[in-house]
């Protein structure tokens, strides 16, 4: 079922991580992104849009947001990154 977002945290950003020992822990995607990408939100937004696409393919995406919309977001943020040096 698609998820209606109110702008806050949404279930498709809740992640369960399992390590090689079978141990699991729950976190939110933003927790991972802040650490992995040092709070560089253009990079984080690419991953967030990718997550929404992945969830949409399972029928659990963000309500009223198409895969095309999120793909366009990825392209836009990638262009911003590409043009940093100009």
C-alpha angles and dihedrals in degrees: 000000000000117000124235107220123210092191094267132091114321132196095249088067092054107103131191111203122199120194128208090271091058093251114141137199134179125231142148122262091239090060090058095042095051089055101039097043100031092239093302095150098193087065091041092052091055090056093044092052089047090053091051090051091050092050092045090057087058092048093253101100131127111293114252093009115110128210087243091057092053092044088054089050090054091050092048094050091044090054090051090053092046092053098048092105096052 
